[in-house]
Amino acid sequence: MVTFENIKLNNGLTVLVHRDRHTPIVAMNLIYQVGSRNEDPGRTGFAHLFEHLMFGGSVNIPKYDIPLERAGGENNAFTNADYTNYYLTLPKNNLETAFWLESDRMLGLEFSQRSLDVQKQVVIEEFKQNYLNQPYGDVYLLLKPLAYKKHPYRWNTIGREISHIEGATLDDVKAFYHQHYNPDNAILSVAGDVKPGDVFKLAEQWFGPLPAGNIPAQSYPREPEQLEPRRLSVSRNVPQNAIYMAWHMPTRRDRAYYTTDLISDVLSNGQSARLYQRLVKESKLFTELNAFISGDIDSGLFIIAGKLMDGISMEEAEAAIWSELNRLSTDLISEEELKKIKNRIEANLIFARMPVLNKAMNLGYFHMLGNADDWNREAEKYQRVTRADIVEQARTMLVPSKQNTLTYYADNK
């Protein structure tokens, strides 16, 4: 059980604190509820660009990293479709340094054309290196718009295309910053050997004076129910043929999310899982084959991805995957198999509660979902899933009419 206290400042900033007396290190996590789904379809990649810009210096602190490193701290950040997450750790005696740094860049970034040009180039090079010039790098640039037609999940966090970042102006990024990087759109969580009252005082001192942004209610286009399969085939300079199959899955807040996550583990969690045992090890149809979920807040994707052995046709490979899916949709898995998977998940959840940074991150994340205390109930939600739930979810979700398939051919085969 991870205990915590929380308050909400007058400007809308939520502050959560967990006291962990077993570590001299304190973790601070700051979630801004802005991700790629908040972008204009014609100007994508801005949330990710801002992850870079936020380290470029604020009005009173030209270089964010220098004072943090002097205080013995480390930091990083990530952006996804739903939110942007900044996190740091430092000795508890220097906690106020973290409040000074984070409040100042929430108050005002130091915008300059030079800084923007530098970070744009960094992101453009990242786009080229990771998505265009890397084998299989463009898979999700292709698969997402195949699966989504209305919802903003149809583009990647990096953006739909390089031209959107190339064309970003100083006015564009300033407007994006002032709309989303405000206390009433943020969740601050702190974990470590600190008294909640002391943290709340620091939060009031450093963040309290910042004005609210009056964030408008966000609404996202609802993705229409998919009624027919979609397919796309491409050829690329890659070492072997690959197949990617995707289906829409329940939202992160849905009870069936946990069933769907368990299905992915039944199929592909370790070398004892079904896809590896039957289609990689025994049948030797694939060199690797995995099932996983995207984990998005809105309806994400359940994905199966595999690389084919030489000489295996795409039709044979897909048929073999379907044989396993059909089996999952008709036959109850054994109690022993389900218990083994649940125990592994529970062990992972317990282990995840140990690092102080994980505590800060997850308290903020689950508060964003609706209730920070739900993190303490994750294991229970997995344990409540039955064998019949798995059959029903597989039968409902994993059907040919809702399938999105990307066949990825090696052009030298």
PyMOL commands that set and color helices and strands:
alter all, ss='L'
color gray80, all
select helices_A, chain A and resi 36-38+46-53+65-70+92-107+113-132+139-147+152-154+162-166+170-180+183-185+196-206+256-267+274-282+314-330+335-352+356-369+372-383+387-397+400-402
alter helices_A, ss='H'
color red, helices_A
select strands_A, chain A and resi 5-8+14-19+25-32+74-79+84-91+186-192+230-236+242-248+286-293+301-308+404-410
alter strands_A, ss='S'
color yellow, strands_A
deselect
rebuild
show_as cartoon
